[in-house]
Each structure stands twice: as structure tokens, then as C-alpha cells.
């Protein structure tokens, strides 16, 4: 085995199963850490020399700790910060000098623990409980780490790593091998400390009688300073503590929280400057002092003004706007109305997030925004416990701090994109955040104190309502925002996007004229989306190029945007919708898809050839869509007589079904009737008119069930030149949502059973 490098530390002790952070400005140590950083397992041996003044072979102790370098980073003050994890106690041998460093062989120290050790184990835990309960500067953090410790050896190492004793006393515990001896020594150390604390408390009680509060505080602080001096802590934190203390006294929060913050400040004051906890306590104080515990903005109560701000920023979206106005109206009639918890559901770019921001502005509230898409760890929502290295509050508290008020509009984006795994279920943590029964006492693991979220107006956004975890969906007031038709996009562009972008580019409507036709060209051939985000970007690109061109060719200052100019500035047309060719083919039928771009038609193809009677499916179909295809086939096979199909003609034939066009999410049951029709067309050798498109789920008995996204699908079909649309009868109620200009061009056929479709298309 290769000898390991030895890191010599003079002011801090590391124990097995413990982590320490160290900062260096010393070049030798830095270089050594660099070497350790480069070896595979990042291992080294850490020792505390017997005599600090004499770093030589003779001052090496017999035992050290095998440690792993977990993190190394250079910090701005020229120092290097490292985190080392202690692994096990080791015996050193054959120590040699290697240039500026030392290397040593090592062997793990193992200890046997018998009955006596077991008794000491429980006695030590009791002593610890007593100690933690009585010593004010000993936090509870250690208790939460006891879980999982089952031998005296580990217990002693854990306790001593927390114990606030001098370096000299601490390092003895590394070389004390017998756990029982260590346990005894620990109990002695704790007892001594307890006696000291008791004595202190007695003095304080007496002092208290004579001094008023401010004098008492002064007295205690002086005492802490003296004690620190005694412990050799020369670091001067006084002025920082004074500033923090002032901030705390001005802080608007309840007495309990203030008390807690003060206690933490005392702890901060009492910590030695080398203590690994120092930075953590400081950071915690920072969070507690900067959270808006009690800082409200007053909602605007002028409904007309709110409406006009919302209308001027967003076209349509009446349902959300109305909901906000209703909320305000009712709030004015009652004193303490809970904010609604809205969830705006719709495809990307339809204005969910920007409308939420505009709601904040219209109400005169601050806004906070987080995204929970892709998170799989509940600590992201509720924070890490403070004992965890690098702990932080969760995203909710982070958002609140950024907003700076207790009642912001809090936007939670992509609530349908969270995942669940071994690190917990973030959705159930979000439940606590959004549940009005509980959220006035929201408890972040890091902050530890309850935070009142009940005045926050939460607005969540999602693309698909079905993908929002069920328990959450229950709490949310879902408002659907569907994709825009071309005509709606045209209006949005004319009324909002073009004026906004003109202003942002320092242009005037006189300088740049953009008529409906030009905007339509952008919508149809340069964007493919449900919302208007890409359209907005295209308009911005056009205007940017115009500004550049105006500045370069001073003579040309007026622009009329037409198709030619668009092509010059934006290049050739990018998109064409699936053009619906009118040629007739057997075994090809148009389905209707709901995609992130809105809706489109989705032709399904089928063919067959001699084989073993297998069903082949291609086009990356999801499980549910594959099942649909099996159902369609079995439904036909069970009803060959009804459909006039000769069973022999499909016997021993391999049937291949393909769904082309990559960009569509091919899952869900709504292609059921299209699959059935495609197969019947194939088996009967009969074409289906391509001006027809259909959508609907099919059951084994041929019933046609309702589907989602009808508005988008119909708009997409209309754009692709479809004339007749077959839809489930269940969806008749949704026809109202379809814009009039689309509806009047189409013929709708409502069906309850597949036989209705068969009669229309094949008889
Ligand atoms: P989402 O959150 O739904 O993905 P965004 O809110 O980010 O969409 O909207 C994208 C862009 O489109 C924003 O700049 C927004 O102003 C604009 N926009 C979307 N819908 C509308 C609308 N109804 N009226 C005006 N602008 C809109």
C-alpha cells in the first residue's frame, strides 16, 4: 500500500464520521491539499502534533484520523477553503519526510465492545441529554445525529466533536483508543462544564436582582468577551455583533422569534473563531434578520385601476382577470379574506407568468417567482436541516426573502413537472405551503420557526392539468388558458406586442408600419406555437434589424413591413403546417393532436402483409396509445360481420400501424377512433376522405368516450384545411369554447358509438 500524505493541523481536531471546514493561507498546506485533490480517492491522514512548536518526526502522535478531502475551493481573500470528512481512527507507522511533507503507513484501529461498553453507552447518552438540556450554548443539533449510532466508539467521537472544549483537551481524544476511557473522560468534561454553567447562572441570578436589563446585557457580554479571551480567541467580532444586535432590536417580528434570534446571536458571540459552526450560525442570523416577518404592502382597492392595468398588459384572459377583481371586491367587504390559490394551466407562451406578474403590479404587491420543474427533493421546498453542511432554506423562503414582503404574489412555475423519488415527494411539501389551513405556520427545516404564508397570493402555472399531482390539484383553483387562434394572436400582436416592442426599440408607429398581413405572415410561417412568445421574439428581431438599418443608412427612416422585408430580415419561411393533401389513400386517416404548439392534425397509417398475425407499432407511441391500437384491432376482429370484413383476409397477416411526424407527444387514448377507422379502411380496402379528421377514445365495446384539448385540436384541424370533424358526443359541451370564425367553417359530427362513424364513412 502506498504511504499517505499527512496533514498537520494545529488548531482544530477532526474525528471519524465528522466533517470540518478549514481555511488556509499557508502555501505548503495548499500545495499538499492540491496533491491530495488529484489522487483518486482524495485520502490523507490528519494528525494534531504533540508539541505545536516542533513539527518534526518526534512530535508525531501514534494515532491520527484517516480523512477524505470532500471539497476544495479558493476564496476571494487568497485563502483556500477545504472540507474534510473523517473516516476512521488509524495507527501511524514508518513516517518519512517527502520534500516539504510527511508520508506515513497506516492501519485502522479496531476496538471490541463488550457488555461494559453497552452500559457506558446508555449512561453517556443520559449524561448528554442532561448536558444539552442545561447548557444554553449547546444546540440541539447533536441529538438529531444520534440516530443510527450503535456503538460507544462512534458515540464518543460524535459527542467530542460537538463539545465546546479547548483544542488541547480535544486532541487527546484522538489518541485515546479505549472507548470506555473516552466515555469517562467525556462525562468528566461535561460535568465540569455543567458546574461552570450552574455557577454562572447563580451569579446571573444575583446580578439580575441588582441590575436592570441593559446593564445586565452589558455585563454578560463583557463576561463572554473575557471567557473568549481566556479561550484564546483573539478575533474581534464586537462591531459586527453590535450591528446585528441593532438590526434585531428593530426587526418587526413576534417576541418568540426575536428571542430565538437573540439566542443565536449569543451563540455566535460565544463561538470560537475557529469553530466550524461560526459561518453557519452567521448565515442563519443573516436569514432570520432579513426575512420579512411582518412587512405588508397594502392592496390597491381601486377596482377600475386594477382592471385597466390588467387590460393594458394582457389581451383577453377574462376568467383570470375577473377572478382577481372578485377577490378584491369581496376583500373590501370583509376584513380578513384569504388570498385565492390560483393555478393557470395552458401551453407555453399564453401569458401565464406575465399575467401573474401583472396581477402583482396591479394590486401593488411585490412579486416572487420560483420554478419547481424537475425538482425531486422535498428539501428544495422546505429546506435542509441546519445540521446538514451547506444547508439553506427551501425555495419558498428564498422567494419570500427576495420579495421582501409578507404578502407578495408568489408565482410557482411548472407545478406539473415535479418528480418523486427516494429524496421524498416535493408535491406533498408544496401541499403544506398551499394549504390555507396550515400555511400560516409554514415550517422551513432550516429556519425552524413558523412563517406565516397565509397572506401570500399564490399563483401556480402548469402546462397539463392531468400531470399536476392529484393531492395538489385539489387545493388549487384551476383556470384554463387555451392556445390562441391565429386571429387572437393577430389581435394580441396589434394591441400589445407591436406597440410594446416599438417602444422598447425607440421606434414610433409612424416610422414603422406593420399591417395585418405582415403579422399574419409571421404567425403562420415564422412561428409554430400555442402562445405568442416566439411571435414576440420575431417582432423584436425585426425591429432590432430595422433600428440597425436606420442607423447605418441614414436616408431610409420609414419602413413598411411586408412579406419581402420579412424575408430579407428574418430569412426564408420556417414552418408550414401539415398540409393536408387531398389525394385518396387506403389505410390513412387524420387524427387530431394536442401539442405544445397548440393543435395539429395527426395522420395515422396502416398496412398489412403475410406473416404470423402480429401487430407492429411504430412512431414511438406511448403505452396508452399502444393499448388503444390493440383495443381497436380486437374490437374490429370481434365485429367482423358488422363491418363486412372477411376474417380470412386478415388472418395470418402482420399488421403495421405507424404514426408519423415527430414533434407530437404520442400518448393518450384519444387516437382510438382514428386507429379503428384506419384499420377498417385497410381491411375493407376503402378510402376515407382526407378532409375529415377525428378524435375520441374507443372502448372494447365500441363506445366513444370524451377527450381533452378539443379547442386546440379543432383550431389545428381548421388550420390544416379540414372540413369535417368527428368528435365524441361527450365533448359537445366544449364546442362553445371554439372561436366563432373557426366553428362556422367546419361541420361537426358528434358520435356515441363507433357504429355511427362506420355508417357515415363506409356505408
Ligand atoms: P407562459 O408563462 O404562459 O409560458 P409568458 O407569460 O411568459 O407565457 O408570455 C410570453 C410572452 O407573451 C410575454 O411577453 C407576454 O407579455 C406575451 N403574452 C402572452 N399572452 C398575452 C396576452 N394575452 N396579451 C398580451 N401579451 C401576451
Boltz pocket constraint, residues with backbone or C-beta under 6 A from the ligand:
constraints:
  - pocket:
      binder: B
      contacts: [[A, 313], [A, 314], [A, 315], [A, 316], [A, 317], [A, 346], [A, 347], [A, 348], [A, 349], [A, 350], [A, 351], [A, 352], [A, 353], [A, 354], [A, 355], [A, 461], [A, 492], [A, 496], [A, 497], [A, 531], [A, 532], [A, 533], [A, 536]]
      max_distance: 6.0
